[in-house]
Amino acid sequence: MNKKDYIANLANELASKGSTMDSKQLASVLNVNGYTTNSGDEYQGLRGTSNVISSAYRNAMAQGDQISADNIATVFTNTAGETPWY
């Protein structure tokens, strides 16, 4: 499964439980599951993680999956609990 679909599935699972995940936690989950940045580096929970969240959102929208897009938009936060992407 590609990382955008993985993030969408994770967002749907988190949303079904009423949970959120910050960007550092997502980075750790992505790294543990073998996903890397486009340059092959591990995620750090910073800008690259926010970029992949945004990319997963755009991918869900392009596929017509509004539910996943909405879940991506609401469950992933920065470490201050705010939306980390635009």
Biotite code that builds the C-alpha atoms (Angstrom):
import biotite.structure as struc

atoms = struc.array([
    struc.Atom([0.000, 0.000, 0.000], chain_id="A", res_id=1, res_name="MET", atom_name="CA", element="C"),
    struc.Atom([1.384, 3.431, -0.841], chain_id="A", res_id=2, res_name="ASN", atom_name="CA", element="C"),
    struc.Atom([1.892, 5.910, 1.984], chain_id="A", res_id=3, res_name="LYS", atom_name="CA", element="C"),
    struc.Atom([-0.968, 8.202, 0.924], chain_id="A", res_id=4, res_name="LYS", atom_name="CA", element="C"),
    struc.Atom([-3.456, 5.344, 1.092], chain_id="A", res_id=5, res_name="ASP", atom_name="CA", element="C"),
    struc.Atom([-1.879, 4.157, 4.342], chain_id="A", res_id=6, res_name="TYR", atom_name="CA", element="C"),
    struc.Atom([-2.391, 7.614, 5.858], chain_id="A", res_id=7, res_name="ILE", atom_name="CA", element="C"),
    struc.Atom([-6.004, 7.689, 4.646], chain_id="A", res_id=8, res_name="ALA", atom_name="CA", element="C"),
    struc.Atom([-6.688, 4.270, 6.200], chain_id="A", res_id=9, res_name="ASN", atom_name="CA", element="C"),
    struc.Atom([-5.025, 5.346, 9.438], chain_id="A", res_id=10, res_name="LEU", atom_name="CA", element="C"),
    struc.Atom([-7.071, 8.562, 9.489], chain_id="A", res_id=11, res_name="ALA", atom_name="CA", element="C"),
    struc.Atom([-10.281, 6.581, 9.029], chain_id="A", res_id=12, res_name="ASN", atom_name="CA", element="C"),
    struc.Atom([-9.341, 4.227, 11.860], chain_id="A", res_id=13, res_name="GLU", atom_name="CA", element="C"),
    struc.Atom([-8.442, 7.101, 14.189], chain_id="A", res_id=14, res_name="LEU", atom_name="CA", element="C"),
    struc.Atom([-11.642, 8.976, 13.316], chain_id="A", res_id=15, res_name="ALA", atom_name="CA", element="C"),
    struc.Atom([-13.750, 5.900, 14.065], chain_id="A", res_id=16, res_name="SER", atom_name="CA", element="C"),
    struc.Atom([-12.259, 5.907, 17.572], chain_id="A", res_id=17, res_name="LYS", atom_name="CA", element="C"),
    struc.Atom([-12.515, 9.670, 18.053], chain_id="A", res_id=18, res_name="GLY", atom_name="CA", element="C"),
    struc.Atom([-8.730, 9.915, 18.283], chain_id="A", res_id=19, res_name="SER", atom_name="CA", element="C"),
    struc.Atom([-6.121, 12.274, 16.886], chain_id="A", res_id=20, res_name="THR", atom_name="CA", element="C"),
    struc.Atom([-2.428, 11.849, 16.151], chain_id="A", res_id=21, res_name="MET", atom_name="CA", element="C"),
    struc.Atom([0.225, 14.523, 16.085], chain_id="A", res_id=22, res_name="ASP", atom_name="CA", element="C"),
    struc.Atom([2.832, 14.799, 13.352], chain_id="A", res_id=23, res_name="SER", atom_name="CA", element="C"),
    struc.Atom([5.642, 13.323, 15.466], chain_id="A", res_id=24, res_name="LYS", atom_name="CA", element="C"),
    struc.Atom([3.506, 10.271, 16.264], chain_id="A", res_id=25, res_name="GLN", atom_name="CA", element="C"),
    struc.Atom([2.612, 9.894, 12.588], chain_id="A", res_id=26, res_name="LEU", atom_name="CA", element="C"),
    struc.Atom([6.291, 10.160, 11.639], chain_id="A", res_id=27, res_name="ALA", atom_name="CA", element="C"),
    struc.Atom([7.107, 7.341, 14.031], chain_id="A", res_id=28, res_name="SER", atom_name="CA", element="C"),
    struc.Atom([4.282, 5.160, 12.681], chain_id="A", res_id=29, res_name="VAL", atom_name="CA", element="C"),
    struc.Atom([5.369, 5.792, 9.090], chain_id="A", res_id=30, res_name="LEU", atom_name="CA", element="C"),
    struc.Atom([9.011, 4.991, 9.900], chain_id="A", res_id=31, res_name="ASN", atom_name="CA", element="C"),
    struc.Atom([8.142, 1.786, 11.794], chain_id="A", res_id=32, res_name="VAL", atom_name="CA", element="C"),
    struc.Atom([6.077, 0.627, 8.838], chain_id="A", res_id=33, res_name="ASN", atom_name="CA", element="C"),
    struc.Atom([8.883, 1.233, 6.349], chain_id="A", res_id=34, res_name="GLY", atom_name="CA", element="C"),
    struc.Atom([7.641, 4.443, 4.727], chain_id="A", res_id=35, res_name="TYR", atom_name="CA", element="C"),
    struc.Atom([10.226, 7.100, 3.935], chain_id="A", res_id=36, res_name="THR", atom_name="CA", element="C"),
    struc.Atom([10.277, 10.572, 2.442], chain_id="A", res_id=37, res_name="THR", atom_name="CA", element="C"),
    struc.Atom([10.629, 10.912, -1.321], chain_id="A", res_id=38, res_name="ASN", atom_name="CA", element="C"),
    struc.Atom([14.377, 11.311, -0.773], chain_id="A", res_id=39, res_name="SER", atom_name="CA", element="C"),
    struc.Atom([14.533, 8.056, 1.219], chain_id="A", res_id=40, res_name="GLY", atom_name="CA", element="C"),
    struc.Atom([14.959, 9.627, 4.655], chain_id="A", res_id=41, res_name="ASP", atom_name="CA", element="C"),
    struc.Atom([12.974, 8.828, 7.773], chain_id="A", res_id=42, res_name="GLU", atom_name="CA", element="C"),
    struc.Atom([10.188, 11.182, 8.757], chain_id="A", res_id=43, res_name="TYR", atom_name="CA", element="C"),
    struc.Atom([10.978, 13.514, 11.657], chain_id="A", res_id=44, res_name="GLN", atom_name="CA", element="C"),
    struc.Atom([7.524, 14.905, 12.384], chain_id="A", res_id=45, res_name="GLY", atom_name="CA", element="C"),
    struc.Atom([8.321, 18.257, 10.843], chain_id="A", res_id=46, res_name="LEU", atom_name="CA", element="C"),
    struc.Atom([7.720, 19.798, 7.439], chain_id="A", res_id=47, res_name="ARG", atom_name="CA", element="C"),
    struc.Atom([8.001, 16.520, 5.509], chain_id="A", res_id=48, res_name="GLY", atom_name="CA", element="C"),
    struc.Atom([5.321, 14.925, 7.654], chain_id="A", res_id=49, res_name="THR", atom_name="CA", element="C"),
    struc.Atom([3.021, 17.903, 7.168], chain_id="A", res_id=50, res_name="SER", atom_name="CA", element="C"),
    struc.Atom([3.648, 17.717, 3.423], chain_id="A", res_id=51, res_name="ASN", atom_name="CA", element="C"),
    struc.Atom([2.717, 14.038, 3.249], chain_id="A", res_id=52, res_name="VAL", atom_name="CA", element="C"),
    struc.Atom([-0.477, 14.708, 5.240], chain_id="A", res_id=53, res_name="ILE", atom_name="CA", element="C"),
    struc.Atom([-1.397, 17.410, 2.731], chain_id="A", res_id=54, res_name="SER", atom_name="CA", element="C"),
    struc.Atom([-0.533, 15.122, -0.158], chain_id="A", res_id=55, res_name="SER", atom_name="CA", element="C"),
    struc.Atom([-2.679, 12.314, 1.284], chain_id="A", res_id=56, res_name="ALA", atom_name="CA", element="C"),
    struc.Atom([-5.571, 14.773, 1.620], chain_id="A", res_id=57, res_name="TYR", atom_name="CA", element="C"),
    struc.Atom([-5.244, 15.895, -2.012], chain_id="A", res_id=58, res_name="ARG", atom_name="CA", element="C"),
    struc.Atom([-4.986, 12.265, -3.130], chain_id="A", res_id=59, res_name="ASN", atom_name="CA", element="C"),
    struc.Atom([-8.195, 11.324, -1.285], chain_id="A", res_id=60, res_name="ALA", atom_name="CA", element="C"),
    struc.Atom([-9.993, 14.302, -2.832], chain_id="A", res_id=61, res_name="MET", atom_name="CA", element="C"),
    struc.Atom([-8.735, 13.368, -6.316], chain_id="A", res_id=62, res_name="ALA", atom_name="CA", element="C"),
    struc.Atom([-10.105, 9.856, -5.796], chain_id="A", res_id=63, res_name="GLN", atom_name="CA", element="C"),
    struc.Atom([-13.472, 11.275, -4.766], chain_id="A", res_id=64, res_name="GLY", atom_name="CA", element="C"),
    struc.Atom([-13.087, 9.953, -1.215], chain_id="A", res_id=65, res_name="ASP", atom_name="CA", element="C"),
    struc.Atom([-14.509, 12.868, 0.761], chain_id="A", res_id=66, res_name="GLN", atom_name="CA", element="C"),
    struc.Atom([-14.800, 10.830, 3.973], chain_id="A", res_id=67, res_name="ILE", atom_name="CA", element="C"),
    struc.Atom([-11.097, 9.979, 4.028], chain_id="A", res_id=68, res_name="SER", atom_name="CA", element="C"),
    struc.Atom([-10.179, 13.546, 3.074], chain_id="A", res_id=69, res_name="ALA", atom_name="CA", element="C"),
    struc.Atom([-12.280, 14.920, 5.934], chain_id="A", res_id=70, res_name="ASP", atom_name="CA", element="C"),
    struc.Atom([-10.752, 12.440, 8.359], chain_id="A", res_id=71, res_name="ASN", atom_name="CA", element="C"),
    struc.Atom([-7.211, 13.306, 7.258], chain_id="A", res_id=72, res_name="ILE", atom_name="CA", element="C"),
    struc.Atom([-8.044, 16.974, 7.744], chain_id="A", res_id=73, res_name="ALA", atom_name="CA", element="C"),
    struc.Atom([-9.297, 16.483, 11.278], chain_id="A", res_id=74, res_name="THR", atom_name="CA", element="C"),
    struc.Atom([-7.276, 13.715, 12.929], chain_id="A", res_id=75, res_name="VAL", atom_name="CA", element="C"),
    struc.Atom([-3.709, 14.795, 12.176], chain_id="A", res_id=76, res_name="PHE", atom_name="CA", element="C"),
    struc.Atom([-2.349, 17.714, 14.209], chain_id="A", res_id=77, res_name="THR", atom_name="CA", element="C"),
    struc.Atom([0.962, 19.323, 15.020], chain_id="A", res_id=78, res_name="ASN", atom_name="CA", element="C"),
    struc.Atom([2.360, 18.884, 18.530], chain_id="A", res_id=79, res_name="THR", atom_name="CA", element="C"),
    struc.Atom([0.311, 21.891, 19.691], chain_id="A", res_id=80, res_name="ALA", atom_name="CA", element="C"),
    struc.Atom([-2.903, 20.186, 18.547], chain_id="A", res_id=81, res_name="GLY", atom_name="CA", element="C"),
    struc.Atom([-3.355, 22.490, 15.535], chain_id="A", res_id=82, res_name="GLU", atom_name="CA", element="C"),
    struc.Atom([-3.778, 21.684, 11.847], chain_id="A", res_id=83, res_name="THR", atom_name="CA", element="C"),
    struc.Atom([-0.203, 21.342, 10.520], chain_id="A", res_id=84, res_name="PRO", atom_name="CA", element="C"),
    struc.Atom([-0.947, 21.765, 6.836], chain_id="A", res_id=85, res_name="TRP", atom_name="CA", element="C"),
    struc.Atom([-2.954, 23.929, 4.496], chain_id="A", res_id=86, res_name="TYR", atom_name="CA", element="C"),
])
